[in-house]
């Protein structure tokens, strides 16, 4: 039996849309192809559509009515994700949404409810979970190779200059974007929580070091996990002059793993007290750094989504999983504003993220 070809539309034709369009429009996603693109700035949609020979629209509802669409990827400003997902759910097509799924927990709940009511799947794009070295790390954790966990650390040391933030007025704003924690480091925060489990307490500090924006470009976060392990998040877009790393390290009584590179794609340390035959293969095969900070995970994520749709199976990162990492990010911002540790679960009070009147 030949698997169906799924027509995927894109809503939002900004920076990240080029990555999605390249994968879908060049035939690199098995079972999926680019069908149409949309942006309220029609010239951006037209330029992207022309490159891949697909129709371009300024109105997403017109696109959904006019084209045969099986699923749609929402790639707009983070603060508008919720409104767009809720509106698109009425078309009863499966929805993929870029990170973070929303900027407030209320908006995340609206998205989940709308997709549940429409009986469509909601995929929150967390492609780093699909990086092959990260898959190997997750398998080692699941099999108990680390034993008692001691510490987990993620580092995002990337370069975003004032020119990057000035390119679009929404970047670096509380209402529509958030700072390095919400935007660039959200994948890494999700990954740390996914690997080490429930977070008990967070304490964070931040600053805006090198650019003129509302939000932070640099932050450090201390975490205590329910297991007793400690965690550290180091995130900055103030690395100069170029991107340095996106990495994770896990330390336990039974071993140590460090995955580095630009996008958590390059195993630099893979040492266990009880070696296994697979270890040499892992070190040899998965020590490749990707050409840019996007890494290789988007392709695997799309193929996972298509498989879930074809087989009506549960997705790895659904709305509830996306909400979980958003709750952690909200707690981090709450700690920054209060100057005190914040326990999960909590109700945001002083967190500025997603406030339209900020």
HUTASUL-V807393 format. One record per residue. N is the residue number from 1. D_LAST is the distance of its C-alpha to the last C-alpha in whole Angstrom. Layout:
N_D_LAST + N_D_LAST
This chain:
1_54 + 2_52 + 3_48 + 4_46 + 5_44 + 6_40 + 7_38 + 8_35 + 9_32 + 10_29 + 11_26 + 12_24 + 13_26 + 14_24 + 15_25 + 16_25 + 17_27 + 18_30 + 19_31 + 20_31 + 21_33 + 22_35 + 23_36 + 24_37 + 25_38 + 26_41 + 27_42 + 28_41 + 29_40 + 30_43 + 31_43 + 32_40 + 33_39 + 34_37 + 35_37 + 36_34 + 37_31 + 38_28 + 39_25 + 40_24 + 41_25 + 42_29 + 43_30 + 44_28 + 45_30 + 46_33 + 47_33 + 48_33 + 49_35 + 50_38 + 51_38 + 52_39 + 53_40 + 54_38 + 55_37 + 56_33 + 57_31 + 58_28 + 59_28 + 60_28 + 61_30 + 62_32 + 63_33 + 64_33 + 65_36 + 66_38 + 67_38 + 68_40 + 69_37 + 70_37 + 71_34 + 72_30 + 73_28 + 74_24 + 75_23 + 76_20 + 77_16 + 78_15 + 79_13 + 80_15 + 81_18 + 82_18 + 83_19 + 84_21 + 85_23 + 86_23 + 87_25 + 88_27 + 89_28 + 90_30 + 91_32 + 92_34 + 93_34 + 94_32 + 95_29 + 96_28 + 97_24 + 98_23 + 99_21 + 100_19 + 101_20 + 102_16 + 103_13 + 104_14 + 105_17 + 106_17 + 107_17 + 108_19 + 109_22 + 110_21 + 111_23 + 112_25 + 113_27 + 114_27 + 115_29 + 116_31 + 117_32 + 118_33 + 119_35 + 120_33 + 121_32 + 122_29 + 123_29 + 124_26 + 125_27 + 126_28 + 127_30 + 128_31 + 129_33 + 130_35 + 131_36 + 132_40 + 133_40 + 134_37 + 135_39 + 136_42 + 137_40 + 138_39 + 139_42 + 140_43 + 141_41 + 142_42 + 143_46 + 144_45 + 145_46 + 146_44 + 147_45 + 148_43 + 149_39 + 150_39 + 151_35 + 152_33 + 153_31 + 154_29 + 155_28 + 156_26 + 157_27 + 158_26 + 159_25 + 160_22 + 161_23 + 162_20 + 163_22 + 164_21 + 165_17 + 166_18 + 167_20 + 168_18 + 169_14 + 170_12 + 171_14 + 172_12 + 173_8 + 174_6 + 175_7 + 176_10 + 177_12 + 178_11 + 179_14 + 180_17 + 181_17 + 182_16 + 183_18 + 184_21 + 185_22 + 186_21 + 187_25 + 188_26 + 189_24 + 190_26 + 191_29 + 192_29 + 193_28 + 194_31 + 195_34 + 196_33 + 197_32 + 198_30 + 199_28 + 200_29 + 201_26 + 202_24 + 203_23 + 204_20 + 205_19 + 206_18 + 207_17 + 208_16 + 209_20 + 210_21 + 211_18 + 212_16 + 213_12 + 214_9 + 215_10 + 216_14 + 217_17 + 218_20 + 219_20 + 220_23 + 221_23 + 222_26 + 223_27 + 224_30 + 225_31 + 226_33 + 227_36 + 228_36 + 229_35 + 230_33 + 231_30 + 232_28 + 233_25 + 234_25 + 235_23 + 236_22 + 237_22 + 238_23 + 239_27 + 240_29 + 241_31 + 242_31 + 243_30 + 244_32 + 245_31 + 246_30 + 247_32 + 248_33 + 249_35 + 250_37 + 251_39 + 252_42 + 253_45 + 254_47 + 255_45 + 256_42 + 257_41 + 258_38 + 259_37 + 260_36 + 261_35 + 262_32 + 263_31 + 264_33 + 265_36 + 266_39 + 267_41 + 268_42 + 269_43 + 270_45 + 271_47 + 272_48 + 273_51 + 274_53 + 275_53 + 276_53 + 277_55 + 278_52 + 279_50 + 280_52 + 281_51 + 282_47 + 283_47 + 284_49 + 285_47 + 286_44 + 287_43 + 288_42 + 289_39 + 290_37 + 291_37 + 292_33 + 293_30 + 294_30 + 295_33 + 296_36 + 297_34 + 298_33 + 299_36 + 300_37 + 301_34 + 302_35 + 303_38 + 304_37 + 305_35 + 306_38 + 307_41 + 308_39 + 309_39 + 310_43 + 311_44 + 312_41 + 313_40 + 314_37 + 315_35 + 316_34 + 317_30 + 318_29 + 319_26 + 320_27 + 321_27 + 322_24 + 323_22 + 324_24 + 325_22 + 326_19 + 327_20 + 328_21 + 329_18 + 330_15 + 331_18 + 332_18 + 333_14 + 334_15 + 335_18 + 336_16 + 337_14 + 338_17 + 339_19 + 340_22 + 341_23 + 342_22 + 343_25 + 344_24 + 345_24 + 346_21 + 347_19 + 348_15 + 349_14 + 350_12 + 351_11 + 352_7 + 353_9 + 354_8 + 355_6 + 356_6 + 357_4 + 358_0
